[in-house]
């Protein structure tokens, strides 16, 4: 099979597509809402095949019904922090000091340089009001260890956001507090009473079952404040569901047939519903581009509470029929739900099989507001404009030729057409040992070539039969890792 999987585009259709895309982009200043769920797997929504007898996701299904559902959307990492970095910057996180596939810890400094353009700073330049609510997981300040009793700067506000209300790291992080703008929310003093599970900050502690509701309340409250304002708005909302600890609210507890995990899915869907209702109430829904996706695949090992295992035993296919889940190099770690709704632009009830990445959200939103030429040496070096895929415009070749993936163990893979090359080389944080190619996950630490069209469950290594494809993909991976950018 040829290494060049698609023929050259005819010039006229290419020009027509380009002019239509630019015309739409220049004319449009929609409100924009990006919802990045946490550990939410490919098969966990009704629109992606979840059994309605187990869980129900009417609001996510509405996004699919009134918008476009993507079946080949990927996160750049199978774990949290790197995907969040890539979404906001349009840059692969392994280009930073966090190059081994791991995550930022609660006390780590800000991972994004304040000089680096983000979606928020780009949209702010275009007159947008910008808000962030939810899980941050990208650090604060510049000191090697964050002091939460002091001003938390730089942070989201130095990256282009007007407002933040955040969970600093994870749903179960040791901070146990919210952060609002530059300070711990409700901080009373610098007094500390540390414990095994908490930093012991003198501030209101998060109530886990209420956290989704608290974050949603802040998100819809911020949206409500934008009503009647002349500026368009951008909200980046990052719910903590369905990350461990799995703690459904009192309102959803017992509402699914998949245990607490299914109930927590209901909390996530309710949050999406509240955002839709708020936008509808202020007559902003039809002029809002909404993107919903996840930071990585779902946990299938059971997690701290064992909730995902209970759900799987009940019949919920958290990641659909994909192999593996969060942390893994397999498809279940990277392929995620991706829904886009924008009436009059994104065709309703449609499906796209175009390969896209969460990292592409930056360049795509830039195109929406008219910025179709980004300097890859300074801005979003790994983000590809896939607006044509959102708008349902035909294309004779892929908008994105290839996509680089990295597992939590530091193993790289590269996708191109039906091919997925896994380099099998684990990495490790400084001072720690890299994973070994043994045990139940040892398969991930061996090089292999997979044809996903023929082998979607990733059980057959066909590298011996296609050495030229292995050579080409391995060289492409090497080149893109070293040159500082991956897009044209």
C-alpha positions as CSV (number, residue, x, y, z in Angstrom):
1,X,0.0,0.0,0.0
2,X,1.3,3.5,-0.9
3,X,2.6,5.7,1.9
4,X,0.6,8.5,0.4
5,X,-2.9,7.5,1.3
6,X,-4.9,10.2,-0.6
7,X,-4.8,11.7,-4.0
8,X,-4.1,15.4,-4.7
9,X,-7.1,17.7,-4.4
10,X,-8.4,19.4,-7.6
11,X,-7.7,23.1,-7.4
12,X,-11.2,24.5,-8.0
13,X,-12.9,22.5,-5.1
14,X,-10.0,23.5,-2.9
15,X,-10.4,27.2,-3.7
16,X,-14.2,27.0,-3.2
17,X,-13.8,25.3,0.2
18,X,-11.2,27.8,1.2
19,X,-13.3,30.9,0.2
20,X,-16.4,29.4,2.0
21,X,-14.4,28.7,5.1
22,X,-12.9,32.2,5.2
23,X,-16.2,33.9,4.5
24,X,-17.9,32.0,7.3
25,X,-15.0,32.7,9.6
26,X,-14.7,36.4,8.9
27,X,-18.5,37.0,9.2
28,X,-18.9,35.0,12.4
29,X,-18.3,36.2,16.0
30,X,-20.3,33.5,17.8
31,X,-20.2,32.9,21.5
32,X,-18.1,29.9,22.2
33,X,-18.4,27.3,24.9
34,X,-15.9,24.4,25.2
35,X,-16.8,21.7,27.6
36,X,-13.9,19.3,28.5
37,X,-15.2,16.4,30.6
38,X,-12.9,14.3,32.7
39,X,-12.1,10.6,32.0
40,X,-15.3,10.3,29.9
41,X,-15.0,7.3,27.6
42,X,-16.1,6.9,24.0
43,X,-19.0,4.6,24.8
44,X,-20.5,6.5,27.7
45,X,-23.1,8.7,26.0
46,X,-26.3,7.6,24.3
47,X,-25.1,9.2,21.0
48,X,-22.1,6.9,21.1
49,X,-24.0,3.7,21.9
50,X,-24.4,3.7,25.6
51,X,-27.3,1.5,26.7
52,X,-30.2,3.7,27.8
53,X,-31.3,1.0,30.2
54,X,-28.1,1.7,32.1
55,X,-27.4,5.4,31.7
56,X,-29.2,8.3,30.0
57,X,-27.6,11.4,28.5
58,X,-30.4,13.4,27.0
59,X,-28.5,16.7,26.9
60,X,-25.4,15.3,25.3
61,X,-27.7,13.4,22.8
62,X,-29.3,16.8,22.1
63,X,-25.9,18.2,21.1
64,X,-25.5,15.3,18.7
65,X,-29.1,15.6,17.4
66,X,-28.8,19.3,16.8
67,X,-25.1,19.3,15.8
68,X,-22.3,17.0,14.5
69,X,-21.0,13.9,16.0
70,X,-17.3,12.9,15.4
71,X,-16.4,9.2,15.4
72,X,-12.6,9.6,15.0
73,X,-11.7,12.3,17.5
74,X,-8.5,11.9,19.6
75,X,-6.9,13.4,22.7
76,X,-3.1,13.9,22.4
77,X,-2.6,12.0,25.7
78,X,-4.3,9.3,27.6
79,X,-4.1,11.3,30.8
80,X,-5.3,14.6,32.1
81,X,-2.8,17.5,32.1
82,X,-1.2,17.0,28.6
83,X,-4.6,17.2,26.9
84,X,-5.6,20.3,28.9
85,X,-2.3,21.9,27.9
86,X,-2.8,21.0,24.2
87,X,-6.4,22.3,24.1
88,X,-5.5,25.7,25.5
89,X,-2.2,26.2,23.6
90,X,-2.6,24.1,20.4
91,X,0.8,22.5,21.3
92,X,1.7,19.0,22.3
93,X,2.5,18.9,26.0
94,X,5.6,16.6,25.4
95,X,7.3,19.7,24.0
96,X,7.4,21.1,27.6
97,X,9.3,19.9,30.7
98,X,6.4,17.5,31.2
99,X,7.6,15.3,28.4
100,X,7.2,11.8,29.9
101,X,3.4,11.4,29.7
102,X,2.6,12.3,33.4
103,X,0.5,15.0,35.0
104,X,1.0,18.2,37.0
105,X,0.8,17.7,40.7
106,X,-1.2,19.8,43.1
107,X,1.8,21.9,44.2
108,X,3.5,22.3,40.7
109,X,4.0,25.7,39.1
110,X,2.1,26.9,36.0
111,X,3.0,24.7,33.0
112,X,2.0,27.3,30.3
113,X,4.3,30.2,29.8
114,X,2.5,33.5,30.1
115,X,4.1,34.6,26.8
116,X,2.5,31.7,24.9
117,X,-0.8,32.5,23.1
118,X,-3.8,30.5,24.3
119,X,-7.4,30.3,23.0
120,X,-8.4,32.7,25.8
121,X,-5.8,35.3,24.9
122,X,-6.6,35.0,21.2
123,X,-10.3,35.5,21.7
124,X,-9.7,38.3,24.2
125,X,-7.8,40.1,21.4
126,X,-10.9,39.7,19.3
127,X,-13.1,41.4,22.0
128,X,-14.4,38.3,23.8
129,X,-15.2,38.1,27.5
130,X,-13.4,35.0,28.7
131,X,-14.2,32.7,31.6
132,X,-12.9,29.5,33.0
133,X,-14.7,27.2,35.5
134,X,-13.7,23.7,36.5
135,X,-10.7,21.5,36.8
136,X,-7.5,23.4,36.0
137,X,-4.6,20.8,36.5
138,X,-2.0,23.1,34.9
139,X,-0.3,24.6,38.0
140,X,0.0,28.1,39.5
141,X,2.8,30.5,40.0
142,X,6.5,30.2,39.2
143,X,7.9,28.8,42.5
144,X,8.9,25.1,42.5
145,X,6.2,24.5,45.1
146,X,2.9,26.4,45.2
147,X,1.9,28.3,48.4
148,X,-1.9,28.3,48.4
149,X,-2.0,30.8,51.2
150,X,-0.6,33.5,48.9
151,X,-1.6,35.1,45.6
152,X,-1.8,32.4,42.9
153,X,-0.2,34.1,40.0
154,X,0.5,33.6,37.2
155,X,-2.5,31.4,36.4
156,X,-5.5,31.5,34.1
157,X,-5.9,35.3,34.4
158,X,-2.4,35.8,33.0
159,X,-3.2,33.5,30.1
160,X,-6.2,35.5,28.8
161,X,-9.1,34.6,31.1
162,X,-11.1,37.4,32.8
163,X,-12.4,35.0,35.5
164,X,-11.6,31.6,37.0
165,X,-13.3,29.4,39.5
166,X,-11.3,26.2,39.7
167,X,-10.5,22.9,41.3
168,X,-6.7,23.3,41.3
169,X,-5.8,19.7,40.2
170,X,-8.3,16.8,40.5
171,X,-11.6,16.0,42.0
172,X,-9.7,14.3,44.8
173,X,-6.7,16.5,45.1
174,X,-5.0,17.4,48.4
175,X,-5.9,21.1,48.1
176,X,-9.5,20.3,48.9
177,X,-10.5,23.9,48.1
178,X,-11.6,26.1,45.1
179,X,-9.6,28.8,43.6
180,X,-11.3,32.0,42.5
181,X,-9.2,34.4,40.3
182,X,-5.9,34.8,42.2
183,X,-6.7,33.3,45.6
184,X,-8.1,30.3,47.4
185,X,-11.8,30.8,47.6
186,X,-12.8,31.9,51.1
187,X,-9.3,31.8,52.5
188,X,-9.4,33.0,56.1
189,X,-5.7,32.9,57.1
190,X,-2.3,31.4,56.4
191,X,-2.9,28.8,59.1
192,X,-2.3,25.2,58.0
193,X,-3.5,22.0,59.6
194,X,-2.2,19.4,57.2
195,X,-3.4,15.8,57.1
196,X,-2.7,12.7,55.0
197,X,-5.4,13.7,52.6
198,X,-5.4,17.5,52.8
199,X,-3.1,20.5,52.8
200,X,-5.1,21.8,55.7
201,X,-5.9,25.2,54.3
202,X,-8.0,27.5,56.4
203,X,-10.7,27.8,53.8
204,X,-14.1,26.2,53.0
205,X,-13.4,22.6,51.9
206,X,-15.0,21.2,48.8
207,X,-17.9,18.8,49.4
208,X,-17.3,16.1,46.8
209,X,-20.9,15.1,46.0
210,X,-21.7,18.8,45.6
211,X,-18.7,19.8,43.6
212,X,-20.3,19.2,40.2
213,X,-23.2,21.3,41.2
214,X,-21.0,24.1,42.6
215,X,-19.0,24.3,39.4
216,X,-22.1,24.2,37.3
217,X,-23.6,27.0,39.4
218,X,-20.5,29.2,38.8
219,X,-20.5,28.4,35.1
220,X,-24.1,29.3,34.5
221,X,-23.7,32.3,36.8
222,X,-20.9,33.6,34.7
223,X,-22.9,33.0,31.5
224,X,-25.8,34.9,33.0
225,X,-23.6,37.9,33.6
226,X,-22.8,38.1,29.9
227,X,-26.5,38.5,29.0
228,X,-27.1,41.9,27.3
229,X,-23.4,42.7,27.1
230,X,-22.1,43.8,23.7
231,X,-19.1,41.5,23.7
232,X,-19.3,37.9,22.6
233,X,-18.1,35.4,25.3
234,X,-15.9,32.3,25.6
235,X,-16.4,29.8,28.4
236,X,-14.1,27.0,29.0
237,X,-15.9,24.6,31.3
238,X,-14.0,21.6,32.7
239,X,-16.3,19.4,34.9
240,X,-14.7,17.0,37.3
241,X,-17.1,14.1,36.3
242,X,-16.4,11.3,35.8
243,X,-13.0,11.3,37.4
244,X,-12.4,9.5,40.7
245,X,-13.4,10.0,43.4
246,X,-16.8,8.9,41.8
247,X,-19.2,10.9,44.0
248,X,-22.6,11.4,42.4
249,X,-24.8,14.2,43.8
250,X,-27.8,13.6,46.0
251,X,-30.0,14.4,43.0
252,X,-28.5,11.7,40.8
253,X,-27.7,9.0,43.3
254,X,-29.4,5.8,42.4
255,X,-30.8,7.1,39.1
256,X,-28.8,4.8,36.8
257,X,-28.5,1.1,36.5
258,X,-24.7,1.3,36.3
259,X,-24.0,2.1,40.0
260,X,-22.4,5.3,41.2
261,X,-20.4,5.7,38.0
262,X,-23.6,5.8,35.9
263,X,-25.1,8.3,38.4
264,X,-22.0,10.5,38.0
265,X,-22.5,10.4,34.2
266,X,-26.0,11.7,34.9
267,X,-24.4,14.6,36.9
268,X,-22.2,15.5,33.9
269,X,-25.2,15.4,31.5
270,X,-27.3,17.6,33.9
271,X,-24.5,20.1,33.9
272,X,-24.5,20.3,30.1
273,X,-28.3,20.6,30.3
274,X,-28.1,23.6,32.7
275,X,-25.6,25.3,30.4
276,X,-27.9,24.8,27.4
277,X,-30.9,26.1,29.4
278,X,-29.0,29.2,30.5
279,X,-28.0,30.0,27.0
280,X,-31.5,29.4,25.8
281,X,-32.9,31.7,28.5
282,X,-30.7,34.6,27.4
283,X,-31.4,34.0,23.7
284,X,-27.8,33.1,23.1
285,X,-28.1,29.4,22.2
286,X,-28.4,29.8,18.5
287,X,-25.4,32.1,18.2
288,X,-23.1,29.9,20.3
289,X,-20.6,27.3,19.1
290,X,-20.6,24.5,21.6
291,X,-17.9,21.9,21.6
292,X,-18.1,18.9,24.0
293,X,-15.4,16.4,24.4
294,X,-13.2,14.6,27.0
295,X,-9.6,14.8,28.2
296,X,-8.9,11.0,27.7
297,X,-10.7,7.7,27.7
298,X,-12.5,6.2,30.7
299,X,-11.0,4.2,33.5
300,X,-11.6,0.5,33.2
301,X,-9.6,-0.8,36.1
302,X,-12.1,0.1,38.7
303,X,-10.3,3.2,40.1
304,X,-10.1,4.2,43.7
305,X,-13.8,3.5,44.4
306,X,-14.2,0.5,42.0
307,X,-17.1,2.4,40.5
308,X,-16.1,1.9,36.8
309,X,-15.7,-1.9,37.4
310,X,-19.2,-2.0,38.9
311,X,-20.5,-0.2,35.8
312,X,-18.7,-2.5,33.4
313,X,-20.0,-5.5,35.3
314,X,-23.5,-4.1,34.9
315,X,-23.0,-4.0,31.1
316,X,-21.8,-0.4,30.5
317,X,-19.2,-0.3,27.7
318,X,-17.3,2.7,29.0
319,X,-15.0,3.0,26.0
320,X,-17.3,1.2,23.6
321,X,-15.5,-1.7,21.8
322,X,-12.1,0.0,22.0
323,X,-9.1,-1.7,23.6
324,X,-7.8,-0.3,26.8
325,X,-8.6,3.0,28.6
326,X,-7.1,5.9,30.5
327,X,-3.3,5.8,30.7
328,X,-3.0,3.2,27.9
329,X,-1.5,3.5,24.4
330,X,-4.6,1.7,23.0
331,X,-7.5,3.5,21.3
332,X,-9.6,3.4,24.5
333,X,-7.2,5.8,26.0
334,X,-7.4,8.4,23.3
335,X,-10.6,8.2,21.2
336,X,-13.3,10.3,22.8
337,X,-16.7,11.7,22.2
338,X,-16.6,15.0,20.3
339,X,-19.8,16.9,19.6
340,X,-20.2,20.3,18.0
341,X,-23.4,22.4,17.8
342,X,-23.7,25.8,16.0
343,X,-27.1,26.3,14.3
344,X,-26.9,27.5,10.7
345,X,-23.2,26.5,10.4
346,X,-22.7,23.0,11.8
347,X,-25.2,20.6,10.1
348,X,-27.7,19.2,12.5
349,X,-27.9,15.4,13.0
350,X,-24.8,14.8,11.1
351,X,-21.8,12.6,11.6
352,X,-18.1,13.1,10.6
353,X,-15.5,10.3,10.3
354,X,-12.7,12.8,9.8
355,X,-9.7,12.3,12.1
356,X,-9.4,15.3,14.3
357,X,-7.7,16.1,17.7
358,X,-8.6,18.0,20.8
359,X,-5.3,19.9,20.0
360,X,-7.1,21.2,16.9
361,X,-9.7,23.2,18.8
362,X,-7.3,26.2,19.0
363,X,-6.7,26.6,15.2
364,X,-10.3,25.8,14.5
365,X,-11.6,28.5,16.9
366,X,-9.0,30.9,15.5
367,X,-10.5,30.3,12.0
368,X,-14.0,30.9,13.3
369,X,-13.0,34.5,14.3
370,X,-11.1,35.1,11.1
371,X,-7.5,34.1,12.0
372,X,-6.6,31.4,9.4
373,X,-2.9,32.0,9.3
374,X,-1.1,31.3,12.6
375,X,2.7,31.5,12.9
376,X,3.6,28.0,13.8
377,X,6.8,29.1,15.4
378,X,4.9,31.1,18.1
379,X,1.3,30.0,18.0
380,X,-0.4,26.6,18.2
381,X,2.4,24.7,16.4
382,X,0.5,21.4,16.5
383,X,-3.1,22.6,15.9
384,X,-4.8,22.1,12.6
385,X,-7.8,24.1,11.4
386,X,-10.5,21.5,11.0
387,X,-13.4,24.0,10.7
388,X,-14.4,22.5,7.3
389,X,-15.1,19.2,9.2
390,X,-17.3,21.0,11.7
391,X,-19.2,22.8,8.9
392,X,-19.6,19.5,7.0
393,X,-17.8,20.8,3.9
394,X,-16.6,18.0,1.6
395,X,-12.9,17.3,1.3
396,X,-11.1,14.9,-1.0
397,X,-8.2,14.4,1.4
398,X,-7.9,14.5,5.2
399,X,-7.7,17.9,6.9
400,X,-5.1,16.4,9.3
401,X,-2.5,14.0,7.8
402,X,-1.3,12.6,11.0
403,X,-1.7,12.9,14.8
404,X,0.8,12.1,17.5
405,X,-0.4,10.3,20.7
406,X,1.4,9.7,24.0
407,X,0.4,7.4,26.8
408,X,0.8,8.0,30.5
409,X,3.8,5.7,30.4
410,X,5.5,8.0,27.8
411,X,5.0,5.7,24.8
412,X,4.4,7.5,21.5
413,X,2.2,6.5,18.7
414,X,1.4,8.2,15.4
415,X,-1.9,7.9,13.4
416,X,-2.0,8.3,9.6
417,X,-4.9,7.0,7.6
418,X,-5.7,3.5,8.9
419,X,-2.3,3.1,10.3
420,X,-1.1,3.4,13.9
421,X,2.6,3.0,14.7
422,X,3.4,2.5,18.3
423,X,7.1,3.0,19.1
424,X,6.9,1.0,22.4
425,X,9.5,3.1,24.2
426,X,8.5,4.0,27.7
427,X,9.7,7.2,29.4
428,X,9.8,8.1,33.1
429,X,9.9,11.3,35.2
430,X,13.3,12.3,36.5
431,X,14.4,10.0,39.3
432,X,11.8,7.3,38.5
433,X,12.0,4.0,36.7
434,X,10.4,3.6,33.3
435,X,7.7,0.9,33.0
436,X,8.9,-2.6,32.1
437,X,7.6,-4.7,29.1
438,X,6.2,-7.3,31.4
439,X,2.9,-7.9,33.3
440,X,-0.7,-7.3,32.1
441,X,0.2,-4.0,30.3
442,X,3.5,-5.2,28.9
443,X,2.1,-5.3,25.3
444,X,2.2,-1.5,25.3
445,X,6.0,-1.4,25.6
446,X,6.8,-3.2,22.3
447,X,6.9,-1.6,18.9
448,X,4.0,-2.5,16.6
449,X,2.1,-1.4,13.5
450,X,-1.7,-1.7,13.5
451,X,-4.1,-1.3,10.7
452,X,-7.2,0.0,12.5
453,X,-9.4,-0.5,9.5
454,X,-8.8,-4.2,9.5
455,X,-8.0,-4.6,13.2
456,X,-10.0,-2.0,15.4
457,X,-9.3,-4.0,18.5
458,X,-5.5,-3.7,18.0
459,X,-4.5,-7.3,18.4
460,X,-2.3,-7.8,15.3
461,X,1.1,-6.4,14.7
462,X,1.6,-6.1,10.9
463,X,4.9,-4.3,10.9
464,X,6.7,-7.2,9.3
465,X,4.4,-7.1,6.3
466,X,4.7,-3.3,5.9
467,X,8.3,-2.2,6.7
468,X,8.1,0.8,4.4
469,X,5.1,2.2,6.3
470,X,6.9,1.6,9.6
471,X,9.9,3.4,8.3
472,X,7.9,6.4,7.1
473,X,5.8,6.8,10.2
474,X,8.7,6.3,12.5
475,X,10.6,9.0,10.6
476,X,7.6,11.3,10.6
477,X,7.3,10.9,14.4
478,X,11.0,11.6,14.9
479,X,10.9,14.7,12.7
480,X,7.8,16.2,14.3
481,X,9.2,15.5,17.8
482,X,12.4,17.4,17.0
483,X,11.4,20.3,14.7
484,X,9.1,22.1,17.2
485,X,5.9,21.9,15.2
486,X,3.8,19.4,13.3
487,X,1.5,21.4,11.1
488,X,2.1,23.0,7.7
